[in-house]
Amino acid sequence: MSFVKTFRDKLIVLKKYVEGTKMKKRIGLLYGGKSAEHEVSLSTARAVTGALNFEEYEVYPIFITSEGEWRRGDRLEKPVSTIEELQFGDNTTILENNITDFLIDEHGKSVQFDVIFPLLHGTNGEDGTVQGLLEVLNLPYVGNGVLASSAGMDKVVMKQLFEIAGLPQVPYTYFIRSEWKNEQQAIIERCEERLTWPMFVKPANLGSSVGISKATSRDELKKAIEVALQYDRKIVVEQGIIAREIELAVLGNDYPEVSVPGEIKPVTEFYDYDSKYTDGSTALIIPAELPEETESSLKDLAKRAFKAIDGSGLVRADFFVTADHSVYINEVNTLPGFTPVSMYPLLWQHTNVSYPELINRLITLAIERFEEKQQLHYKKD
């Protein structure tokens, strides 16, 4: 009996060890990037390491420099305290020949990731390019797919999809660099015909309010367009309106959930890059004080916007609400920031979803979506 009991006890210990090992998911944090939002990505990555449970996840950092160089660091054993740690030191492998070398360990063996967590804001990260790479590599990844990411990044395509879905928007027009070069007068006249002052000028493919300017005259409009053209070849000019800026967080795949609404109250004229990330001058009011009917309408529109771009994982939906409670969708952000002052995690925190739980749910949603895709047939029977 003693032998049987001892053997059984050993089996129980072994089983617990194996189950514990299997439960620990291997996560690849992909951050940095060749983008104007490189620094934002680093801040987001630092915050995410602070939210991950290192007893539950094996965390591997994959850093893309601002020049586009890929680097793989050693496995993280704890959250990082500074952005400098995320850029590594000597403990890094520079992936010069093949960016997919992050899937190979130092012994030349394949590394099996349970999920990749892209934290790349802006161009070459949030626009579907990296998502396409991960699709080709057949890797699960957090967040939106290729279509939703690219549509969510390109404000013109996004607006066109919203229009098809019947979502209310402010008037806008758009053009590309070559048209501005050859038809400046015609473009200015078109802006004045379709819109009234003030106008907001934006690069079509960028986020975090980079390159956005407010124009109240022709001269300011020309200057704003020249600024925006530094960041993109396609420019959007939108009608400025007097309205409250309300944001909601969407979480899910086929059946998304929506958070309580939050209100942005910038001290500056509009919610620019500095007020979002550096100077802390913007007040975030959560939950926003809204009539029940308006809040219900916002939540419905947020879900419709999520589905209009075929969203998955996460989206932050941004709206304008006027004094008479008219609602207009401004845009969706398919990879909202996770910095300590970011609205997306704060909205879920006030909807009783903690930051660590939010991370866990995003990872679970990514794996669920991946497993569903594996059921598709790619060969004709």
N, C-alpha and C positions, 0 to 999 in steps of 0.2 A: 504493500500500500504506500509506503514511504517513497518508493521509487516512482510509482505512478503519480503521486501527488507532486513530487519534485519536478518530474517531466512536464506535467500539466502546468505547473507554475511558470516554468521556463517558456512554454509555448505562449502563455498569456502575456508575459513580459515581451517576448519577441513580436507577438501580434500588435501590442500597443506601440512598440517601436516602429514597426513597418507602417501602421496606420498613421502615426504621427508624422513620419517622413512623407507619406503620400499626401497628407493634408497640406503640407507646406508648398504653396505654389511659387513657381519661379517667375518673377516679374522683371521685364526689361523696361527701365525708364529711359525714354528717348527725348532728348531736350537740347536746347541751344538753337542751332540752325542759322542758315544764311538768310537773314531776314532783318528788317528794321525793328522787329520785336524780339530780338535775341535776348536782351536783358530781361524782358518780361518773362520769357520762357525759363530763364535761370531762377528767377524769383518763384515762379510756379513750381518748378522741380524741387526747390528747397522746401517749400511748404508741404508738398506731397510726401516727401520723405519723413516729415514730422507727423504725418497722419497714418502712415502705413504701420501695421503691426508686424514687427520683425520676428515674432514668434510664429506668425502665420505665413509670412512671405520671405522668399529669398530674393533680394533686390539687387539688380545689376544695373549700373549706370552706363548709358550710351550717349556720349556727348558729341554734338556736331558744332564745330567752331564757326565763327562768323564768316570765315573764308570757305566754309563747306567741307572742312576736313573732319572725318569721322574718327572718334576715339572711344575705346572701351576701357572702363576702369575696373578695379577689383570689386568684388562683391561688398556691398555696404553691410556693416554689422549694426549700424544705428543711424538715426537721423543725422543729417549734416547740419552744422550750425552756421556756416558761411557759404556764400556763393562761390568763393574761391575753391572750396573743397570739391565742388561739382565740376570744376574745370581740370581737376586732378593735378598731380605734380609729376613725380617720376613713375608713379604707379599707373601707367597707362599704356595701352597698345594702340599705335597709330595705324589705322586701316587704310594704307596707301593704295593698294592694288584693287581691293574688292570691298565695297562697303558692307557686303553681306558676311564679311569675316566676323562680325559680332556674333554669328551663330556658331563659331568654332572656338573652343577653349584653348588654353596655352599648350595642351597636349595634342592638339590636332583633332580632338573628338567633337562631335556635333553636340551643341547645347540646345536642349529642348525647352523652349519657353512656353509656359502656360498662357501667358498673355503679354503683349507689348503695350505699354502705356505711353502714347505719344503726347508730349507736352510742348509741342512746337507751334508757337503762335505765328500767324501771318504767312507770308509767301514761303513756298517750299516746305510747308509743314501742315498748315491748316487748310490748304487749298486742294487737297486730294492727291497731291504728288506722292507723299510718303505713304498715304493710305493705299495707293496703287501698288507701291513696292511691296507692302506687307500682304496685299492680296495675292500678288504673284508668288510670294514666298509661302503662301498658305498659312499665315500666322494669325492667331486671334489678336485683336487689338481693341483698345478702349475707344469708344466714341463713334463718330459718324463715318460712313463709308465714303467711297470715291465721289459718287454723285452729290450727296448731301454736302460734303465738304467743299467741293468746287463751286456748287451753286450758292452755298452760304457765304463763300468768300467773294464771289463776283456779285456786287450789289445790283448790277443791271439784270443779270440772269435771275437773281433772287426776286427782284421786283416784278419781273415778267411772270415768274411762277406764282407769286402772290396775286397778281392781277388775274391770272387764269383761275385761281382758287377763290376769287371774289373777296379778297381781303382789302379793307379800306387803307389807302395810302395817301400821302401828300403828293401834289404834282411834282414832276421831275423831268429832266431831260439828260441826255448823255452824248458823248462824242469821243473820238480817239485822237491821239496826238497828231497824226497826219492831217486830219480834218481841221484841227485848231491851227496848224501851221499854214494851211492854204485858205481857210475860210473863217478867219477870226471875226470879222464884222458880222457875217451871217449867223455865226454861233451866238454872239452877244445879242443880236436882235431876236433870235429864237428864244433865248433865255428870258428876255424882257417880254416877249409875246405870251409865253406859257406860264411865267412865274412873276411874282412881285417881290420887291425888296422887303426884308433881307433875304439873301440866298445862302445856302451852305454848299461849299465845293468840296468834293471828296474824291480820293483815288478809289476806283471801283474795287480794286483787289488789295485791301489792307484793312487792318483793324486797330484797336486800341487808340482810336482818334488820331493816328499818325497822318500828317499831311492834310488835315481838315482845317478849313478857314471859313470865317463868316464874311460875307460881302454885302455892303450897303450901297454900292455905286459901281459904275462901269470900271473905274480905275481899280477899285478893290477886287472886283471880279477878275480882271486880267491878272492881277498879282496872285490871287488865290489859285487860279488855274495853273500858273507857272509853278507854284509851290507843289500842287498836287501832281503835276506831270513829272516831278522828280521821283515819284514813287510808283507810278503806273502809267501805262499808255492809254488807259480808258478812264474817263472822268465823268462823274455824276454831279449834276447841279440840282439841288432840291429846294423846294419852297420852304422858307422859314416860317414857323408859326409860333404863336404864344401858347404854350401848353406845358403841362407837367410831364416829366420824363419818368415813366413807370416801367419796371422790368420784372419779369417772371422767369423762374427756372423750370425747365422741363426735363424729366428723367424717365427713361424707359426705352422700349423698342416698339412693339406693335400696339401696346396699350399704355401710352405715356401718362405720367402723373405731373401735376403742375403745383408749384409752391405758392405760398402767399405772395402777394405783390410787394415790391419795394419801390421807393421813390428816390430819385437822384436829385439833390439840391446843390448844384455847384455854386461856389462863390463867384467864379469867373463867368464870362458870358455864355459859355457852353462847356460841356463835360469833356475837356481836352485831356491830352496825355498826362500832363503834370498833375492835374487834379485827380486823375485815376490812380496814379502809381507813386507819386513822389511827395507832393506837398501836403497831402492830407486835408486839403481845404474843402472837400466835398462832404456834405452831410448825406448819409444813407439812412432813410427812414423806413424801418421794417417793423410791422407791416404798414403799408401806405394806407392812409385814411381815404377810403373810397366808398361810394354807395354800393350796397350789395349787388345791385343790378349791373353796375359798371364792372365790379370785380368778376362777376360771373361771365360777363362778355369777354373780358380780357383773358380769362382762363380758356374759354372756348376758342378764341382767336389764336392763342399760343399753341394749343394742340393742333389746330388747323394749319398753322404755319409750319410746325414740326412735320406734319404729314405731307405738306406741299413740297418740301424738299426731300422727302423720304428719309427723315432723320432717324437716328438710332443712338442710344446712349444718353447724350446730353445736348441741350441747347439752351441758351438764354435768349428769350424773346423780349425785344425792346419796343415800347409803345409811346405815343404821345396821347395825352388826355387833356382836352380843352376845358374851359370853364363851364361850358354847357354839356360836359360829359361825352362829347364826341370822341371816338377812339380811332387812332390811326396806327398801323404797325410801321415802325421805323426800319428794323432789321432783325435778323437772328444772328447770333454768334455761335458757331458750331464747336468752338473750343474756348469757352470763357475762362478767364484767369482763375487761379487758385491761390493767389497771394492772400495774405492776412486781411487786406482791405477789399478783396474782390466780392462782388455782389452775389455771384452764383452760390458759393458755399454758405454765405450768410443767409440767403433766402431759405435754404434747406434747413439750416440750423433753427430758424424761426418756424419751420414746418415740422419740427421734432425729428429731424434727420441730422445726426451729428456728422462732423467732418470725416472721422474714420469710417463710420457706417456708409457715408456717401461714396467713399473710395471703394469699399467692399462691394457695394451694389453696382457700381460702374464696371468693376472687374467681372462680376457675375453676369451682367448683361452682355459684356463682350464675349464671354465664353458661350453663353446661350446662343447668341447670334451666329458665332462661328460654327457651333454644332449643328444648327439648322442648315447652314450653307453646305455642310458636308453631306447632307441628304440629297443634294441635287445631282442629277445625272449629266455627265459631260460627254457621254458616248451614246450613239444611237443604238438601241437594242436590235 
